Amino acid sequence: MSKSRKKGSGNTPKAEDRHWYGKRQSARSAKSAARTGTPTARRGGKRPTESRTSGEGGATAARPGGRVPTSRRTPDAPEIVTGRNAVVEALRAAVPGTALYVMSDTDERVRESIQLAADRRIPLLEVGKPELDRLTDGSIHQGIALQVRPYRYAHPDDLLRGATTPLIVAVDGITDPRNLGAIIRSAAAFGANGVLVPERRAAGVTAGAWKASAGTLASVPVARATNLARTLKAYRQAGCFVAGLDARGGVAIGDLEVAADPFVLVVGSEGKGLGRLVADTCDMLVTIPMSGKAESLNAGVAAGIALYEVSRRRTDA
């Protein structure tokens, strides 16, 4: 059985290597692949010769000898999304996948996932249950898994470059990727130059964040800070006013006139708010006045309201 290897995700594949193209693999080849445990590349239910496909960032989707990469990840390793609903929703949301692993296409959601992956030229790989179990570390995968490329974070200084009056959103203590995605979506809606996240003990850009951002992650850069308080101090030295959104704040966000200047809005988690060091680093703590019975707002909702007020102030300036 011949082997073809494609490297990189940006090269245009040959016609015979494209999705839904090619002749059905012979029964002998299929038995040979099953005997060696090698996952066969899937092209719309047809089985061409086995392949090795590398995604962006050097992530290998399938390896010679039937070995599939495990999900024991370093922070910059590819993420694995499992389950029929989770995978199809990720593909609908244009989460950047590098490989789709499937056991069979008997389920409607799996067939839709295969079609979506084919439309976006994401490699389709047919694997057996042992391979998929290893890939997902034995989690419940329902016969399908999507490998997502690692997100390439910007440097904190990049968020200041090219902006006359920068607007940056920093987050502190946000551990839910969906909240992070919602904040990124609001940042995109109200013209922020980017979002700053801590490197440790915080949500990063995952498939969940991609979905919650509704695709805006493709246009809003996210930078990662090794030390959030120190990076905020650097922003202050660069001429930005840093305001922390916190229930302890004495000024309403809508009354903050300096929001029209180079500005950094720091959003804390619901309940805990901002950490002490981060709060001490801010020039001022601001709040969202509430007249109802709710004691606090979800971090994503609070960020959206605050950014609207900042945007209104900057428009009127």
Phi, psi and chi 1 to 4 in degrees:
 res  aa     phi    psi   chi1   chi2   chi3   chi4
   1 MET       -  125.7 -178.8  171.4   62.3      -
   2 SER   -76.5  155.7   61.7      -      -      -
   3 LYS  -120.8  134.3  -63.0 -175.9  179.2 -179.3
   4 SER  -118.7  139.9   61.2      -      -      -
   5 ARG  -124.0  132.0  -60.7 -166.6  178.4 -166.5
   6 LYS  -117.1  130.1  -62.6 -173.0  -65.1  178.3
   7 LYS  -114.2  138.5  -64.0 -176.8  178.2 -180.0
   8 GLY    85.6  152.6      -      -      -      -
   9 SER  -100.2   -5.2   58.7      -      -      -
  10 GLY   -96.8  -15.4      -      -      -      -
  11 ASN   -73.7  142.7  -64.3  -29.4      -      -
  12 THR   -77.4  120.8  -57.8      -      -      -
  13 PRO   -71.2  156.2   27.3  -33.6      -      -
  14 LYS   -65.7  160.5  -63.5  179.0 -179.4  178.6
  15 ALA   -56.8  -41.6      -      -      -      -
  16 GLU   -71.5  -13.1   60.1  -92.6   29.8      -
  17 ASP   -98.6   -3.6  -68.1  -28.8      -      -
  18 ARG   -77.7  162.9  -67.7  178.3 -175.8  173.1
  19 HIS   -61.3  144.8  -55.8  -55.6      -      -
  20 TRP    64.9   25.1  -38.5  110.5      -      -
  21 TYR  -127.6  148.0 -174.1   97.2      -      -
  22 GLY   113.4  166.3      -      -      -      -
  23 LYS   -89.7  155.4  -63.4 -179.0  178.7  179.9
  24 ARG   -65.5  136.7 -177.2  176.2  -62.8  -84.7
  25 GLN   -66.0  144.8 -174.0 -174.7   33.8      -
  26 SER   -65.5  157.8   66.0      -      -      -
  27 ALA   -61.3  -33.3      -      -      -      -
  28 ARG   -64.5  -42.2  179.2  179.0  -61.3  176.2
  29 SER   -66.3  -39.9  -62.0      -      -      -
  30 ALA   -63.9  -42.3      -      -      -      -
  31 LYS   -65.5  -37.9  -69.5  180.0  179.7  179.2
  32 SER   -63.4  -41.9  175.2      -      -      -
  33 ALA   -64.6  -41.1      -      -      -      -
  34 ALA   -66.5  -37.1      -      -      -      -
  35 ARG   -66.9  -37.3 -172.7  166.4   54.3 -111.7
  36 THR   -88.3   -8.9   58.9      -      -      -
  37 GLY    77.6   15.6      -      -      -      -
  38 THR   -83.6  124.8  -56.1      -      -      -
  39 PRO   -68.5  133.6   23.5  -30.8      -      -
  40 THR   -95.9  140.7   14.4      -      -      -
  41 ALA   -64.8  134.9      -      -      -      -
  42 ARG  -105.6  130.2 -176.3  175.4 -176.4   83.2
  43 ARG  -128.1   80.8  -59.7  -73.6 -172.6 -107.4
  44 GLY    64.6   38.5      -      -      -      -
  45 GLY    90.6   -0.7      -      -      -      -
  46 LYS  -111.5  154.2  -60.5 -179.0 -179.1 -177.5
  47 ARG  -119.9   95.2  -58.2  178.2 -179.7  179.6
  48 PRO   -78.1 -172.4   27.9  -31.7      -      -
  49 THR   -64.2  155.4   55.5      -      -      -
  50 GLU   -62.6  148.6   71.9 -178.3   75.3      -
  51 SER  -139.0  162.2   64.8      -      -      -
  52 ARG  -120.5  122.7  178.3 -176.6  179.1 -176.5
  53 THR  -120.8  129.8  -53.6      -      -      -
  54 SER  -107.5  132.1  -62.8      -      -      -
  55 GLY   -91.1 -177.3      -      -      -      -
  56 GLU   -63.7  149.0  -81.5 -168.0   49.9      -
  57 GLY    78.0   10.8      -      -      -      -
  58 GLY    79.3   11.4      -      -      -      -
  59 ALA   -74.5  127.8      -      -      -      -
  60 THR   -92.1  125.3  -57.5      -      -      -
  61 ALA   -80.2  -37.8      -      -      -      -
  62 ALA  -144.9  144.6      -      -      -      -
  63 ARG  -118.5  152.5  -61.2  176.8 -177.1  175.0
  64 PRO   -59.3  151.5  -21.1   31.9      -      -
  65 GLY    81.6   12.2      -      -      -      -
  66 GLY    81.8    4.7      -      -      -      -
  67 ARG   -85.2  128.4  -60.5 -171.0   64.0 -176.0
  68 VAL  -109.4  139.3  178.4      -      -      -
  69 PRO   -60.8  139.1   20.3  -31.7      -      -
  70 THR   -82.0  170.6   67.7      -      -      -
  71 SER   -94.8   13.3   59.4      -      -      -
  72 ARG   -74.4  101.0  -66.2 -176.5  179.1   88.8
  73 ARG  -105.1  144.1  -55.0  170.0   56.1 -124.7
  74 THR   -83.4  167.4   63.9      -      -      -
  75 PRO   -57.2  -26.0  -27.4   35.6      -      -
  76 ASP  -104.7   14.2  -65.5  -40.1      -      -
  77 ALA   -85.4  161.2      -      -      -      -
  78 PRO   -61.2  147.2  -20.9   32.2      -      -
  79 GLU   -92.9  147.8  179.6 -173.3    2.3      -
  80 ILE  -115.0  120.2  -56.8  -63.6      -      -
  81 VAL   -99.8  129.5  178.2      -      -      -
  82 THR  -122.3  157.3   61.1      -      -      -
  83 GLY    98.0  143.5      -      -      -      -
  84 ARG   -63.2  -45.7  -65.7  166.4 -173.3  166.4
  85 ASN   -67.4  -45.9  -75.0  -27.9      -      -
  86 ALA   -62.5  -40.7      -      -      -      -
  87 VAL   -68.9  -47.3  168.9      -      -      -
  88 VAL   -66.3  -35.6   74.2      -      -      -
  89 GLU   -67.4  -38.4  -72.1  172.1    6.0      -
  90 ALA   -63.8  -41.3      -      -      -      -
  91 LEU   -70.1  -36.7  -71.2  167.4      -      -
  92 ARG   -62.2  -34.6  -72.3  171.1 -178.0  167.7
  93 ALA   -85.2    7.1      -      -      -      -
  94 ALA    61.6   33.8      -      -      -      -
  95 VAL   -61.7  132.0  172.8      -      -      -
  96 PRO   -72.3   92.2   26.9  -34.6      -      -
  97 GLY   -87.2  153.3      -      -      -      -
  98 THR  -115.3  -15.2   56.7      -      -      -
  99 ALA  -164.3  141.3      -      -      -      -
 100 LEU  -115.5  120.7  179.9   65.8      -      -
 101 TYR  -102.2  127.9  -63.2   88.0      -      -
 102 VAL  -134.9  148.8  -65.7      -      -      -
 103 MET   -95.5  -39.6  -74.2  174.4   51.8      -
 104 SER  -158.3  165.9   68.2      -      -      -
 105 ASP  -116.4   37.4   57.7    0.8      -      -
 106 THR   -80.8  -14.7   55.6      -      -      -
 107 ASP  -100.5  142.4 -176.9   87.9      -      -
 108 GLU   -61.1  -39.0 -178.1  178.2  -10.7      -
 109 ARG   -66.9  -35.4  -69.0  161.8  -65.2  179.7
 110 VAL   -67.3  -41.6  174.7      -      -      -
 111 ARG   -63.4  -38.9  -70.6 -165.8  -66.0  -88.8
 112 GLU   -66.0  -39.7 -178.6 -178.7   -8.4      -
 113 SER   -61.3  -41.9  -64.0      -      -      -
 114 ILE   -62.8  -42.8  -68.9  172.7      -      -
 115 GLN   -66.0  -43.2 -176.1   60.8   59.6      -
 116 LEU   -63.3  -41.5  -71.0  168.8      -      -
 117 ALA   -64.7  -40.4      -      -      -      -
 118 ALA   -64.0  -41.7      -      -      -      -
 119 ASP   -61.8  -31.5  -68.3  -17.0      -      -
 120 ARG   -99.9    8.8  -66.8  171.1   50.2 -159.9
 121 ARG    58.1   38.8  -64.4 -171.9  177.0 -177.6
 122 ILE   -86.8  126.7  -63.7  173.7      -      -
 123 PRO   -56.8  136.0  -25.4   34.7      -      -
 124 LEU  -107.1  124.6  -52.8  175.0      -      -
 125 LEU  -125.2  123.7  -59.1  171.2      -      -
 126 GLU   -88.2  127.3 -175.9  174.1   37.2      -
 127 VAL  -131.2  162.4  -65.9      -      -      -
 128 GLY   -89.6  172.4      -      -      -      -
 129 LYS   -61.2  -41.4 -173.1  175.4 -175.8  -59.0
 130 PRO   -59.3  -41.3  -25.3   35.9      -      -
 131 GLU   -66.0  -42.0  -71.4   82.3    9.9      -
 132 LEU   -70.0  -33.9 -156.2   51.3      -      -
 133 ASP   -62.8  -41.5  -73.5  -15.9      -      -
 134 ARG   -67.4  -40.9  -73.8 -160.7  -61.9  -89.4
 135 LEU   -61.1  -37.7  177.1   70.8      -      -
 136 THR  -102.3   10.2   60.9      -      -      -
 137 ASP    57.0   34.8  -92.6   -9.2      -      -
 138 GLY    78.6   11.2      -      -      -      -
 139 SER   -75.7  169.3   64.2      -      -      -
 140 ILE   -75.8  110.5  -60.4  174.7      -      -
 141 HIS  -110.6  -14.4   49.0   68.5      -      -
 142 GLN    56.2   27.9  -63.1 -179.8  -54.5      -
 143 GLY    82.5   15.8      -      -      -      -
 144 ILE  -153.9  144.2 -171.1  167.7      -      -
 145 ALA  -151.8  143.3      -      -      -      -
 146 LEU  -116.6  125.5  175.7   68.9      -      -
 147 GLN   -89.3  128.1  179.3  174.7  -81.9      -
 148 VAL  -109.9  133.6 -179.4      -      -      -
 149 ARG   -67.6  149.9   75.0  164.1 -176.6 -103.3
 150 PRO   -64.4  141.5  -17.2   30.0      -      -
 151 TYR   -77.1  139.5 -178.6   76.2      -      -
 152 ARG   -96.9  102.4  -65.2  179.5 -179.9  176.5
 153 TYR   -73.8  148.2  -68.7   92.2      -      -
 154 ALA   -82.6  166.6      -      -      -      -
 155 HIS   -84.3  145.1 -171.0  -83.3      -      -
 156 PRO   -52.6  -34.7  -29.9   36.5      -      -
 157 ASP   -66.0  -26.4  -67.6  -14.1      -      -
 158 ASP   -63.3  -27.2  -65.2  -21.8      -      -
 159 LEU   -71.6  -16.5  -54.8 -172.7      -      -
 160 LEU   -93.5  -22.0  -64.6  174.3      -      -
 161 ARG   -70.2  135.9  -67.3 -167.0  179.6  102.7
 162 GLY    77.3    6.6      -      -      -      -
 163 ALA  -113.7  122.6      -      -      -      -
 164 THR   -69.5  -44.1  -54.8      -      -      -
 165 THR  -128.7   81.2  -48.9      -      -      -
 166 PRO   -65.3  147.4   22.2  -31.8      -      -
 167 LEU  -128.1  117.0  170.8   59.2      -      -
 168 ILE  -123.2  140.7  -62.5  170.8      -      -
 169 VAL  -109.7  122.2 -178.0      -      -      -
 170 ALA  -110.2  144.4      -      -      -      -
 171 VAL  -119.7  144.6  -60.8      -      -      -
 172 ASP  -134.8  120.7  178.9   36.3      -      -
 173 GLY    79.5   12.0      -      -      -      -
 174 ILE   -83.4  113.6  -55.0  -64.9      -      -
 175 THR  -108.3  -11.1   56.7      -      -      -
 176 ASP   -93.5  117.2 -171.7  -20.0      -      -
 177 PRO   -57.6  -28.6  -22.2   32.6      -      -
 178 ARG   -68.3  -37.9  -66.9  169.2  -63.1 -178.0
 179 ASN   -64.6  -42.1  -92.5  -23.1      -      -
 180 LEU   -61.5  -44.1  176.5   60.2      -      -
 181 GLY   -61.7  -39.1      -      -      -      -
 182 ALA   -65.9  -38.3      -      -      -      -
 183 ILE   -65.6  -41.4  -68.9  170.4      -      -
 184 ILE   -63.2  -38.9  -67.2  168.0      -      -
 185 ARG   -62.9  -42.7 -173.6  175.1 -176.5  177.8
 186 SER   -66.8  -38.3  -65.7      -      -      -
 187 ALA   -60.1  -39.7      -      -      -      -
 188 ALA   -68.4  -39.3      -      -      -      -
 189 ALA   -66.4  -31.6      -      -      -      -
 190 PHE  -112.5   22.5  -63.5  111.0      -      -
 191 GLY    77.6   25.0      -      -      -      -
 192 ALA   -70.6  149.5      -      -      -      -
 193 ASN   -80.6  -16.6  -62.6   90.7      -      -
 194 GLY   167.9  175.3      -      -      -      -
 195 VAL  -124.3  137.4  176.0      -      -      -
 196 LEU  -111.4  128.6  178.4   70.2      -      -
 197 VAL  -124.9  149.7  -59.0      -      -      -
 198 PRO   -69.6  152.5  -14.6   28.7      -      -
 199 GLU   -75.1  -32.0 -172.9  173.8  -63.4      -
 200 ARG  -122.9  154.9  -69.8 -176.7  -75.8  -86.5
 201 ARG    52.4   43.3  -64.7 -174.0  -66.9  -83.8
 202 ALA  -156.7  158.6      -      -      -      -
 203 ALA   -68.1  141.0      -      -      -      -
 204 GLY  -113.2 -172.1      -      -      -      -
 205 VAL   -81.4  101.9  177.7      -      -      -
 206 THR  -116.7 -179.1   63.7      -      -      -
 207 ALA   -59.8  -36.4      -      -      -      -
 208 GLY   -63.0  -40.5      -      -      -      -
 209 ALA   -67.0  -40.3      -      -      -      -
 210 TRP   -58.0  -47.1  -89.8  100.5      -      -
 211 LYS   -64.5  -45.1  -73.2 -170.4  -71.9 -175.8
 212 ALA   -67.1  -25.3      -      -      -      -
 213 SER   -78.3   -8.8   78.2      -      -      -
 214 ALA    55.1   40.0      -      -      -      -
 215 GLY    86.8   -7.8      -      -      -      -
 216 THR   -71.8  -13.9   55.9      -      -      -
 217 LEU   -62.5  -20.5 -101.2  166.4      -      -
 218 ALA   -71.7  -18.1      -      -      -      -
 219 SER  -119.3  -13.3   58.9      -      -      -
 220 VAL  -109.9  115.5  176.5      -      -      -
 221 PRO   -70.8  144.0   24.5  -32.1      -      -
 222 VAL  -117.9  125.4  177.0      -      -      -
 223 ALA  -106.6  154.3      -      -      -      -
 224 ARG  -119.6  129.4 -164.6  160.0   52.0  177.4
 225 ALA  -105.7  129.6      -      -      -      -
 226 THR   -64.5  -40.4  -56.6      -      -      -
 227 ASN  -133.5  108.9 -174.8  -59.6      -      -
 228 LEU   -63.8  -45.8 -178.0   58.5      -      -
 229 ALA   -60.7  -41.5      -      -      -      -
 230 ARG   -67.1  -37.7 -171.8  162.3   57.2 -133.3
 231 THR   -67.6  -37.9  -58.7      -      -      -
 232 LEU   -64.0  -37.7  -67.0  175.7      -      -
 233 LYS   -62.5  -39.2  -72.2  179.8 -178.5  178.0
 234 ALA   -64.7  -37.5      -      -      -      -
 235 TYR   -65.2  -39.1  -78.0  159.1      -      -
 236 ARG   -62.7  -42.9  -70.6  176.3   59.4 -172.5
 237 GLN   -64.9  -26.2  -67.7  171.3   -3.0      -
 238 ALA   -81.8   -0.8      -      -      -      -
 239 GLY   104.0    9.1      -      -      -      -
 240 CYS   -90.8  144.6  -65.4      -      -      -
 241 PHE   -90.1  127.4 -172.7   90.8      -      -
 242 VAL  -107.6  118.0  178.5      -      -      -
 243 ALA  -118.2  129.6      -      -      -      -
 244 GLY   -96.0  130.1      -      -      -      -
 245 LEU   -85.5  111.9 -170.7   60.9      -      -
 246 ASP  -153.2  145.8 -163.7  -82.6      -      -
 247 ALA   -62.4  -21.7      -      -      -      -
 248 ARG   -79.6   -5.9  -62.5  167.4  -71.2  176.6
 249 GLY   -63.6  145.8      -      -      -      -
 250 GLY  -101.1   -3.8      -      -      -      -
 251 VAL  -122.6  133.9  178.2      -      -      -
 252 ALA   -71.3  140.0      -      -      -      -
 253 ILE   -58.9  -33.1 -175.9   66.3      -      -
 254 GLY   -72.2  -15.5      -      -      -      -
 255 ASP   -99.0    5.5  -63.2  -27.8      -      -
 256 LEU   -86.0   99.1 -164.8   59.2      -      -
 257 GLU   -65.5  -31.2  -65.7 -177.2    1.2      -
 258 VAL   -70.6   -4.7  -67.1      -      -      -
 259 ALA   -62.5  -19.2      -      -      -      -
 260 ALA   -79.1  -11.7      -      -      -      -
 261 ASP   -93.9  178.4  -60.4  -36.0      -      -
 262 PRO   -51.7  124.2  -30.1   37.3      -      -
 263 PHE  -141.6  138.8 -171.0   75.5      -      -
 264 VAL  -122.5  121.5  179.2      -      -      -
 265 LEU  -101.6  123.0  176.2   68.5      -      -
 266 VAL  -105.5  123.1 -170.8      -      -      -
 267 VAL  -110.1  127.4 -178.2      -      -      -
 268 GLY   -97.2  177.9      -      -      -      -
 269 SER   -79.2  156.7   64.6      -      -      -
 270 GLU   -67.5  133.3 -178.5 -179.5   -0.4      -
 271 GLY    94.8  -66.7      -      -      -      -
 272 LYS   -80.0  -27.6  -66.5 -177.3  178.8  179.6
 273 GLY    69.7 -148.6      -      -      -      -
 274 LEU   -83.2  146.7  -60.1  174.2      -      -
 275 GLY   -67.7  158.1      -      -      -      -
 276 ARG   -60.7  -47.0 -177.7 -177.7   59.9   81.8
 277 LEU   -64.4  -39.9  -71.4  177.0      -      -
 278 VAL   -66.9  -43.5  170.1      -      -      -
 279 ALA   -62.3  -40.1      -      -      -      -
 280 ASP   -67.0  -25.7  -69.5  -15.9      -      -
 281 THR   -78.0  -25.7  -56.4      -      -      -
 282 CYS   -67.2  148.2  -64.9      -      -      -
 283 ASP   -68.4  -31.9  -68.0  -61.6      -      -
 284 MET  -160.2  150.0 -177.7 -178.7  -67.1      -
 285 LEU  -103.0  131.1  -63.3 -177.8      -      -
 286 VAL  -121.7  162.0  -63.6      -      -      -
 287 THR  -136.4  164.4 -172.2      -      -      -
 288 ILE  -105.0  112.3  -62.1  174.4      -      -
 289 PRO   -62.7  134.2  -19.4   32.1      -      -
 290 MET  -129.9  134.1  -67.3 -172.8  -64.5      -
 291 SER  -106.5   -5.5   57.2      -      -      -
 292 GLY   -87.2 -164.8      -      -      -      -
 293 LYS   -89.6  -14.8  -63.5 -179.5  179.5  180.0
 294 ALA   -69.2  135.8      -      -      -      -
 295 GLU   -86.3  -23.7  -64.3 -178.9   -2.8      -
 296 SER  -152.3  166.6   62.5      -      -      -
 297 LEU  -116.0  150.5  -66.7  170.5      -      -
 298 ASN   -56.0  142.0  170.6  -85.1      -      -
 299 ALA   -57.9  -39.9      -      -      -      -
 300 GLY   -65.6  -41.0      -      -      -      -
 301 VAL   -66.5  -45.6  173.0      -      -      -
 302 ALA   -60.2  -42.0      -      -      -      -
 303 ALA   -62.8  -40.9      -      -      -      -
 304 GLY   -62.4  -44.8      -      -      -      -
 305 ILE   -63.9  -46.4  -65.2  172.1      -      -
 306 ALA   -63.3  -41.7      -      -      -      -
 307 LEU   -68.0  -32.4  -76.3  168.9      -      -
 308 TYR   -62.2  -45.4  165.6   76.4      -      -
 309 GLU   -64.3  -39.7  -68.0  -68.1  -12.8      -
 310 VAL   -64.4  -44.5  170.3      -      -      -
 311 SER   -62.1  -41.1  175.9      -      -      -
 312 ARG   -62.7  -42.8 -178.1  179.4   61.4   82.4
 313 ARG   -64.8  -39.9  174.0   68.3   67.4  172.5
 314 ARG   -71.0  -32.7  -68.6  163.8   80.9   89.9
 315 THR   -69.1  -38.3  -58.6      -      -      -
 316 ASP   -76.1  -18.2  -65.1  -19.7      -      -
 317 ALA   -70.9      -      -      -      -      -
